[in-house]
Amino acid sequence: MLADKIGKEKVLTIGYAVFVVSSLLMVTLTGNSLYAYVLAAVFGLYMGISETLQRAITPRYILSELRGTAYGIYNLVIGSGFFISNVIFGFLWDKYNVNVGAFNNDLPI
């Protein structure tokens, strides 16, 4: 409803801002299991906003006869990004376990 009132692009920008907040919270909040629930809620808010609106905005910028191709490319990019990020995460988890990230200053860069 908000996207219909103020515009899909503006709400998508808000969704990306929520992602930035969730990323910053992931780096700063540690030590309490309650933080995991807060992070999951904030990240879920981002996912709910962005995934829906990205698909809704796609047809605005594509000719109607190329709409199927556009959705295919969109999903290819999203799926490839998830795959690559999961491979990198798996490698880091396997190599460094839970010590990877901002919580450990011993990692080589």
C-alpha positions in Angstrom: 0.0 0.0 0.0 2.9 2.3 0.8 4.4 1.7 -2.6 1.1 2.7 -4.3 1.0 5.9 -2.3 4.6 7.2 -2.6 6.0 5.1 -5.4 7.7 1.7 -5.8 11.2 3.1 -6.3 11.0 5.2 -3.1 9.8 2.2 -1.1 12.6 0.0 -2.7 15.1 2.6 -1.6 13.7 2.4 1.9 14.1 -1.4 1.7 17.8 -1.0 0.7 18.2 1.3 3.7 16.7 -1.4 5.9 19.3 -3.8 4.5 22.1 -1.4 5.4 20.7 -1.2 8.9 20.5 -5.0 9.2 24.1 -5.3 7.9 25.4 -2.8 10.4 23.5 -4.6 13.2 25.0 -7.9 12.2 28.5 -6.4 12.6 27.8 -4.6 15.9 25.4 -6.9 17.9 27.0 -9.9 19.5 26.7 -12.0 22.6 23.0 -12.3 23.1 20.5 -14.7 21.4 17.9 -12.0 21.5 20.0 -10.1 18.9 19.6 -12.9 16.5 15.8 -12.5 16.6 16.1 -8.7 16.1 18.5 -9.3 13.1 16.1 -11.9 11.6 13.2 -9.5 11.9 15.0 -6.6 10.3 16.5 -8.7 7.6 13.1 -10.3 6.9 11.6 -6.8 6.6 14.2 -6.0 4.0 13.5 -9.2 2.1 9.8 -8.6 2.2 10.2 -5.1 0.8 12.9 -5.7 -1.8 12.0 -9.0 -3.4 8.4 -8.0 -4.0 9.2 -4.5 -5.4 12.1 -5.6 -7.5 9.8 -7.9 -9.5 7.1 -5.3 -9.6 9.4 -2.6 -11.0 10.9 -4.8 -13.7 8.1 -4.4 -16.2 8.2 -0.6 -16.0 11.6 -0.5 -17.7 11.2 -3.3 -20.3 9.2 -3.5 -23.5 6.2 -5.8 -23.1 7.5 -8.3 -25.7 10.7 -8.7 -23.7 9.1 -9.1 -20.3 9.6 -12.8 -20.1 13.3 -12.5 -21.0 13.7 -9.7 -18.5 12.3 -11.8 -15.7 14.5 -14.7 -16.8 17.6 -12.5 -16.7 16.5 -11.0 -13.3 16.1 -14.4 -11.8 19.4 -15.6 -13.3 21.2 -12.6 -11.7 19.5 -13.1 -8.3 20.1 -16.9 -8.4 23.8 -16.5 -9.4 24.3 -13.9 -6.7 22.9 -16.3 -4.1 24.9 -19.2 -5.3 28.2 -17.2 -5.3 27.6 -15.7 -1.9 26.7 -19.1 -0.5 29.9 -20.7 -1.9 32.0 -17.9 -0.4 30.2 -18.2 2.9 30.7 -22.0 2.9 34.4 -21.6 2.2 34.8 -19.0 4.9 32.8 -21.1 7.4 34.8 -24.2 6.5 38.1 -22.4 6.8 37.5 -20.1 9.8 34.3 -21.4 11.4 32.4 -18.9 13.6 35.5 -16.7 14.0 35.1 -15.1 10.5 33.9 -11.6 10.2 34.2 -8.4 12.2 34.4 -10.3 15.5 37.9 -11.6 14.9 40.8 -9.2 14.1 43.3 -12.1 13.6 42.2 -12.9 10.0 44.5 -12.2 7.1 43.2 -9.8 4.6 
